């Protein structure tokens, strides 16, 4: 292990790799020394962004490098295969969501990591969104009393299928569809806020004729909260990012945490933090009494800051294995429930 900067390898340089992981790794003090991609345009982009990084042609070339961490940011269909190779090499691994295409694949990854004594972690970065951090404070301080309903959405309006996107065009067996994509984030966020849950309802629709592009899940948490989770690519009027109803009021947080747009614009954290804390906007409501809600700043860098500390032996990885396993289980239950 490096005594100074930790060395990271990155598998995949599409949206997840280029826009999210690469700048967050660099901005959180990692040295991105190796990138695996076979797409000519992405190779050129990786060389431009990280001229000192080694561009690997295959897993062997990547894993032959001296690495402290490997991030799997490739297509869902190869997450398990690649994560298992990283684990076999004895290297800490972060896997972009979903960890596996189903609970069986997900279990195989974490079981292998446990047997090998290797750290493995799901990239549930939306737990560090502005709205998620604000909701944690609202729950802790009981600003609207005990919460009984939580609504969380990722709704967009893309009425035509993007045939160049494997997420939209690939079959479920290959890891496509919104259930594995954005619902993974929503379920991970809901159980982080309100704890264990079971699926009480799921509806998956194929409005555009491809894989599922409109999906609603209702979770019933043991702490007596119902979470209504909606993802859609065909929402002509997207709803607010988050709404929570409590005994003494409600909070609503608008769409969407600005960190994603910041990263897409080329911005990156400096020394493990954003120079200006990116925030959503929102309000606290008690009938006709509507006031501005104090919003917490989003903080994706916290994820890789904690990964670095865990690699150095100073604490746990940022997302518990049990949470990643529970998300995979609930996804499988929801899919089976919708098919019946």
LOMIKOL-740157 format. One record per residue (C-alpha): residue number from 1; chain; residue in one letter; x negated, y negated, z negated. Coordinates in pm, 1 decimal, m for minus. Last residue first. Example, Ala and Ser with C-alpha at 12.3 -4.5 7.8 and 13.67 -1.06 7.14 Angstrom:
R     i   ch   aa         c1         c2         c3
R     2    A    S    m1367.0      106.0     m714.0
R     1    A    A    m1230.0      450.0     m780.0
END
This chain:
R     i   ch   aa         c1         c2         c3
R   340    A    X     4724.0     1234.0     1057.6
R   339    A    X     4449.7     1042.4     1242.9
R   338    A    X     4469.8      735.9     1016.5
R   337    A    X     4420.4      941.8      700.0
R   336    A    X     4122.7     1128.1      848.2
R   335    A    X     3952.6      802.1      944.4
R   334    A    X     4020.5      648.0      603.0
R   333    A    X     3884.9      952.6      418.7
R   332    A    X     3566.1      947.8      628.8
R   331    A    X     3515.8      575.4      566.5
R   330    A    X     3581.7      628.0      194.1
R   329    A    X     3311.4      894.1      177.0
R   328    A    X     3055.8      679.9      360.5
R   327    A    X     3126.3      386.0      126.4
R   326    A    X     3087.1      616.5     m173.8
R   325    A    X     2749.2      742.7      m50.5
R   324    A    X     2621.3      390.1        0.4
R   323    A    X     2740.9      293.8     m347.7
R   322    A    X     2579.9      598.2     m512.0
R   321    A    X     2249.5      514.9     m341.5
R   320    A    X     2245.9      182.2     m525.6
R   319    A    X     2191.2     m127.4     m307.9
R   318    A    X     1907.6     m366.6     m406.6
R   317    A    X     1633.7     m104.7     m459.3
R   316    A    X     1538.2      m62.0     m821.7
R   315    A    X     1276.7     m230.4    m1038.0
R   314    A    X      915.5     m344.0    m1029.8
R   313    A    X      729.0      m53.4     m872.5
R   312    A    X      566.9     m250.5     m590.7
R   311    A    X      811.8      m95.7     m344.3
R   310    A    X     1097.1     m201.0     m575.9
R   309    A    X      968.4     m559.3     m584.8
R   308    A    X      953.5     m573.3     m205.7
R   307    A    X     1304.9     m432.7     m174.8
R   306    A    X     1422.9     m696.0     m424.9
R   305    A    X     1285.8     m981.2     m212.9
R   304    A    X     1431.4     m802.9       89.3
R   303    A    X     1785.9     m826.5      m45.8
R   302    A    X     1743.8    m1168.9     m208.0
R   301    A    X     1661.9    m1311.9      136.8
R   300    A    X     2031.8    m1268.9      227.3
R   299    A    X     2133.1    m1546.7      m15.2
R   298    A    X     2457.2    m1731.9       47.3
R   297    A    X     2506.1    m2043.8     m165.2
R   296    A    X     2782.3    m2032.6     m425.8
R   295    A    X     3102.8    m2226.5     m362.7
R   294    A    X     3288.5    m2454.8     m605.1
R   293    A    X     3646.9    m2442.2     m488.6
R   292    A    X     3808.4    m2765.7     m372.7
R   291    A    X     4145.9    m2822.0     m532.7
R   290    A    X     4505.2    m2736.9     m445.9
R   289    A    X     4791.1    m2789.9     m691.7
R   288    A    X     5106.5    m2718.9     m491.3
R   287    A    X     5113.1    m2359.6     m619.5
R   286    A    X     4793.0    m2300.9     m815.2
R   285    A    X     4522.0    m2297.7     m552.8
R   284    A    X     4143.1    m2286.6     m557.0
R   283    A    X     3977.6    m2386.4     m232.2
R   282    A    X     3709.2    m2281.9        9.3
R   281    A    X     3404.6    m2367.6      217.7
R   280    A    X     3112.4    m2139.9      301.3
R   279    A    X     2760.1    m2219.7      186.3
R   278    A    X     2403.2    m2207.7      314.8
R   277    A    X     2148.4    m2304.0       45.1
R   276    A    X     1901.0    m2551.8      192.1
R   275    A    X     1540.3    m2427.5      202.5
R   274    A    X     1667.7    m2071.1      231.2
R   273    A    X     1475.6    m1832.9        9.5
R   272    A    X     1199.8    m1572.1        9.5
R   271    A    X      902.8    m1800.4       67.6
R   270    A    X     1074.9    m1965.7      363.8
R   269    A    X     1397.9    m1824.3      502.9
R   268    A    X     1452.0    m1810.4      879.2
R   267    A    X     1607.9    m2033.2     1141.5
R   266    A    X     1621.0    m1912.0     1501.5
R   265    A    X     1974.2    m2028.7     1582.6
R   264    A    X     2101.9    m1672.3     1544.5
R   263    A    X     1962.5    m1667.1     1189.9
R   262    A    X     2147.8    m1985.6     1098.1
R   261    A    X     2464.0    m1855.3     1261.2
R   260    A    X     2445.1    m1540.2     1048.4
R   259    A    X     2374.3    m1741.6      732.8
R   258    A    X     2679.1    m1965.6      777.5
R   257    A    X     2922.5    m1745.5      578.7
R   256    A    X     3239.2    m1728.1      790.2
R   255    A    X     3548.5    m1791.1      776.5
R   254    A    X     3706.1    m1984.3      491.8
R   253    A    X     3730.7    m1890.3      127.8
R   252    A    X     4066.9    m1878.0      m48.0
R   251    A    X     4118.7    m1862.1     m421.9
R   250    A    X     4441.3    m1795.6     m608.1
R   249    A    X     4602.7    m1887.4     m937.1
R   248    A    X     4679.6    m1787.5    m1296.0
R   247    A    X     4750.0    m1413.0    m1263.2
R   246    A    X     4510.5    m1369.7     m973.3
R   245    A    X     4534.6    m1356.2     m596.0
R   244    A    X     4216.1    m1337.0     m390.6
R   243    A    X     4165.8    m1455.0      m33.0
R   242    A    X     3853.0    m1398.5      172.7
R   241    A    X     3738.3    m1469.4      530.9
R   240    A    X     4050.5    m1664.6      617.1
R   239    A    X     4266.8    m1522.9      893.4
R   238    A    X     4177.9    m1504.3     1263.3
R   237    A    X     4445.0    m1633.3     1502.5
R   236    A    X     4403.9    m1453.5     1835.9
R   235    A    X     4298.5    m1141.9     1644.7
R   234    A    X     4191.3     m889.0     1907.2
R   233    A    X     3847.3     m779.9     1785.3
R   232    A    X     3988.4     m683.6     1448.1
R   231    A    X     3874.4     m595.8     1099.5
R   230    A    X     4107.8     m606.0      798.8
R   229    A    X     4054.4     m501.2      437.9
R   228    A    X     4337.3     m530.1      185.1
R   227    A    X     4191.9     m455.6     m158.7
R   226    A    X     4438.4     m360.4     m434.6
R   225    A    X     4315.4     m421.1     m790.3
R   224    A    X     4415.9     m204.5    m1086.5
R   223    A    X     4065.7     m142.0    m1229.5
R   222    A    X     4068.4      203.7    m1068.7
R   221    A    X     4072.7       37.2     m729.4
R   220    A    X     4341.0       97.9     m467.6
R   219    A    X     4191.3       41.8     m123.9
R   218    A    X     4398.4      m68.5      175.2
R   217    A    X     4241.7      m31.0      520.2
R   216    A    X     4332.0     m215.4      839.7
R   215    A    X     4160.7     m148.8     1172.7
R   214    A    X     4186.5     m318.1     1511.0
R   213    A    X     3925.4     m237.8     1777.8
R   212    A    X     3925.1      140.5     1766.3
R   211    A    X     3748.0      281.4     2071.5
R   210    A    X     3832.4      171.9     2424.4
R   209    A    X     4185.8       91.0     2545.6
R   208    A    X     4199.2     m276.1     2448.8
R   207    A    X     4444.3     m227.6     2159.3
R   206    A    X     4293.3       92.3     2023.4
R   205    A    X     4444.5       90.8     1673.1
R   204    A    X     4329.8      224.9     1335.6
R   203    A    X     4568.4      216.5     1039.5
R   202    A    X     4457.5      314.4      691.2
R   201    A    X     4643.4      329.9      362.1
R   200    A    X     4584.6      434.4       m1.9
R   199    A    X     4208.1      479.5       23.6
R   198    A    X     4060.8      543.0     m319.6
R   197    A    X     3860.9      306.8     m535.4
R   196    A    X     3563.0      271.8     m766.2
R   195    A    X     3443.8      m79.2     m858.4
R   194    A    X     3602.9     m420.6     m813.6
R   193    A    X     3337.3     m651.3     m670.4
R   192    A    X     3082.0     m402.8     m536.7
R   191    A    X     3365.0     m171.3     m434.4
R   190    A    X     3514.4     m449.0     m221.8
R   189    A    X     3186.8     m555.0      m62.5
R   188    A    X     3087.6     m205.2       50.4
R   187    A    X     3440.1     m154.0      187.1
R   186    A    X     3420.3     m478.5      383.6
R   185    A    X     3071.9     m413.3      521.0
R   184    A    X     3155.0      m59.4      632.8
R   183    A    X     3475.1     m196.5      786.6
R   182    A    X     3252.5     m399.1     1020.6
R   181    A    X     3079.5     m119.1     1209.5
R   180    A    X     3190.7      230.3     1116.0
R   179    A    X     3561.5      143.8     1131.1
R   178    A    X     3503.1     m105.1     1412.9
R   177    A    X     3417.7      154.1     1674.0
R   176    A    X     3108.1      337.8     1796.3
R   175    A    X     2888.5      586.7     1612.2
R   174    A    X     2822.5      836.7     1890.4
R   173    A    X     3100.3     1068.6     1772.1
R   172    A    X     3331.2      764.8     1754.0
R   171    A    X     3285.2      710.2     2127.0
R   170    A    X     3064.0      432.6     2259.6
R   169    A    X     3211.5      126.2     2433.6
R   168    A    X     3254.9     m134.3     2159.4
R   167    A    X     2953.3      m59.9     1939.1
R   166    A    X     2752.6       45.4     2245.2
R   165    A    X     2786.7     m309.4     2377.0
R   164    A    X     2724.0     m353.4     2751.3
R   163    A    X     3088.1     m268.8     2833.4
R   162    A    X     3203.6     m569.7     2632.2
R   161    A    X     3575.4     m495.7     2602.0
R   160    A    X     3803.7     m788.0     2690.0
R   159    A    X     4037.8     m951.9     2437.5
R   158    A    X     3752.5    m1077.8     2217.7
R   157    A    X     3928.3    m1273.2     1942.9
R   156    A    X     3764.8    m1217.3     1605.9
R   155    A    X     3864.8    m1092.3     1261.6
R   154    A    X     3628.0     m986.4      985.7
R   153    A    X     3856.2     m994.6      686.9
R   152    A    X     3875.0     m957.3      308.2
R   151    A    X     4188.9     m968.4       95.6
R   150    A    X     4189.9     m905.7     m278.9
R   149    A    X     4503.3     m849.3     m486.1
R   148    A    X     4549.1     m801.7     m861.4
R   147    A    X     4293.1    m1042.6    m1004.7
R   146    A    X     4296.4    m1112.0    m1379.9
R   145    A    X     4282.0    m1484.2    m1445.8
R   144    A    X     4221.5    m1734.9    m1166.2
R   143    A    X     3889.6    m1874.3    m1290.8
R   142    A    X     3821.7    m1551.3    m1480.3
R   141    A    X     3456.3    m1652.6    m1533.7
R   140    A    X     3317.6    m1316.0    m1422.6
R   139    A    X     3571.3    m1264.2    m1144.3
R   138    A    X     3527.6    m1614.7    m1001.8
R   137    A    X     3148.2    m1577.4    m1028.2
R   136    A    X     3148.9    m1250.7     m836.0
R   135    A    X     3388.4    m1406.6     m584.5
R   134    A    X     3140.9    m1687.8     m517.9
R   133    A    X     2860.9    m1438.8     m453.4
R   132    A    X     3081.0    m1251.5     m206.8
R   131    A    X     3197.3    m1569.8      m32.1
R   130    A    X     2842.1    m1701.4       14.6
R   129    A    X     2729.1    m1370.6      158.9
R   128    A    X     2484.1    m1166.5      m48.9
R   127    A    X     2701.8     m853.6      m60.7
R   126    A    X     2715.2     m900.7      316.1
R   125    A    X     2360.1     m762.5      334.1
R   124    A    X     2468.7     m401.7      286.2
R   123    A    X     2142.7     m268.1      428.2
R   122    A    X     2147.6       82.8      282.2
R   121    A    X     1844.4      192.6       80.4
R   120    A    X     1588.1      473.6       72.1
R   119    A    X     1295.1      512.5     m170.1
R   118    A    X     1087.1      828.2     m125.2
R   117    A    X     1042.0     1100.8     m387.3
R   116    A    X     1058.4     1367.2     m116.4
R   115    A    X     1358.1     1549.6     m265.1
R   114    A    X     1537.4     1220.5     m333.6
R   113    A    X     1468.0     1091.5       17.2
R   112    A    X     1591.3     1415.2      173.7
R   111    A    X     1911.0     1401.0      m32.7
R   110    A    X     1956.8     1035.5       61.1
R   109    A    X     1935.0     1109.8      432.0
R   108    A    X     2138.9     1432.8      428.6
R   107    A    X     2412.8     1263.7      222.4
R   106    A    X     2458.0      996.3      488.5
R   105    A    X     2478.3     1254.3      764.3
R   104    A    X     2746.0     1450.5      575.6
R   103    A    X     2936.2     1135.5      474.4
R   102    A    X     2981.0     1031.8      835.6
R   101    A    X     2807.5      834.3     1109.9
R   100    A    X     2513.7      774.4      877.7
R    99    A    X     2365.9      467.3      703.7
R    98    A    X     2635.9      248.6      855.7
R    97    A    X     2491.0       m4.8      815.7
R    96    A    X     2124.0      m77.5      865.4
R    95    A    X     1888.3      171.6      705.5
R    94    A    X     1603.7       61.5      477.9
R    93    A    X     1319.7      314.3      443.0
R    92    A    X     1026.2      358.5      205.2
R    91    A    X      753.9      567.2      373.8
R    90    A    X      659.9      927.3      292.6
R    89    A    X      626.8     1039.7      655.7
R    88    A    X      915.5     1282.4      603.6
R    87    A    X     1121.5      983.1      487.3
R    86    A    X     1050.0      798.3      812.4
R    85    A    X     1145.8     1105.8     1014.7
R    84    A    X     1468.8     1144.3      816.0
R    83    A    X     1555.8      779.8      882.0
R    82    A    X     1505.9      834.4     1255.8
R    81    A    X     1739.1     1133.4     1285.4
R    80    A    X     1997.0      979.6     1050.9
R    79    A    X     2015.6      645.2     1228.3
R    78    A    X     2013.2      794.8     1579.9
R    77    A    X     2384.0      768.0     1674.6
R    76    A    X     2422.0      438.6     1487.9
R    75    A    X     2206.6      252.8     1741.5
R    74    A    X     1880.4      112.6     1602.4
R    73    A    X     1805.7     m105.3     1301.3
R    72    A    X     1610.2      146.2     1091.6
R    71    A    X     1372.6      m58.7      875.0
R    70    A    X     1036.6       95.1      785.2
R    69    A    X      845.9       m6.9      473.3
R    68    A    X      493.2       14.2      333.3
R    67    A    X      331.4       81.4      670.8
R    66    A    X      m14.3      180.7      793.5
R    65    A    X       68.4      268.2     1154.4
R    64    A    X      100.8      631.4     1265.2
R    63    A    X      472.5      603.9     1185.4
R    62    A    X      532.9      365.0     1474.4
R    61    A    X      331.4      564.0     1728.9
R    60    A    X      504.2      884.7     1620.8
R    59    A    X      847.1      723.5     1639.8
R    58    A    X      805.8      626.3     2004.5
R    57    A    X      680.5      349.7     2233.9
R    56    A    X      547.8      125.1     1957.1
R    55    A    X      492.4     m247.1     2004.9
R    54    A    X      216.8     m349.1     1762.9
R    53    A    X      284.6     m687.7     1606.4
R    52    A    X       44.4     m977.8     1650.9
R    51    A    X      259.8    m1161.1     1905.8
R    50    A    X      568.2    m1149.1     1681.7
R    49    A    X      844.9    m1354.6     1843.3
R    48    A    X      708.7    m1345.3     2198.7
R    47    A    X      602.2     m981.5     2177.2
R    46    A    X      943.2     m888.5     2032.2
R    45    A    X     1125.8    m1074.4     2311.2
R    44    A    X      916.9     m907.3     2581.7
R    43    A    X      980.4     m565.7     2429.4
R    42    A    X     1348.0     m655.8     2402.4
R    41    A    X     1368.0     m734.0     2774.0
R    40    A    X     1182.0     m413.4     2863.5
R    39    A    X     1404.7     m190.4     2640.7
R    38    A    X     1190.1       77.4     2478.7
R    37    A    X     1184.8      m57.9     2124.1
R    36    A    X      976.0       20.3     1816.2
R    35    A    X      824.1     m276.4     1633.2
R    34    A    X      502.7     m269.3     1428.1
R    33    A    X      321.3     m519.6     1202.7
R    32    A    X      603.2     m723.0     1051.4
R    31    A    X      419.8     m871.6      753.7
R    30    A    X      664.9     m896.8      465.9
R    29    A    X      693.9    m1217.6      263.5
R    28    A    X     1068.2    m1272.2      244.8
R    27    A    X     1087.0    m1498.4      549.5
R    26    A    X      911.0    m1240.7      765.7
R    25    A    X     1145.5     m963.3      656.5
R    24    A    X     1450.5    m1189.8      689.3
R    23    A    X     1339.2    m1306.9     1034.5
R    22    A    X     1289.4     m949.0     1162.7
R    21    A    X     1594.3     m795.8      991.7
R    20    A    X     1879.7    m1020.4     1101.3
R    19    A    X     1854.1    m1163.4     1453.6
R    18    A    X     1591.3     m939.4     1613.0
R    17    A    X     1664.8     m604.7     1448.7
R    16    A    X     2041.8     m623.7     1407.0
R    15    A    X     2115.2     m790.4     1740.7
R    14    A    X     1871.6     m578.0     1941.1
R    13    A    X     1512.0     m506.7     1845.3
R    12    A    X     1523.6     m147.6     1723.2
R    11    A    X     1305.5       33.6     1471.9
R    10    A    X     1112.2     m215.3     1257.9
R     9    A    X      784.8     m150.7     1076.1
R     8    A    X      686.2     m342.0      765.2
R     7    A    X      355.2     m418.6      596.7
R     6    A    X      361.3     m558.0      242.9
R     5    A    X      162.3     m876.8      205.8
R     4    A    X     m111.5     m873.7      m56.8
R     3    A    X     m241.7     m553.7     m212.1
R     2    A    X     m121.9     m349.1       81.0
R     1    A    X        0.0        0.0        0.0
END
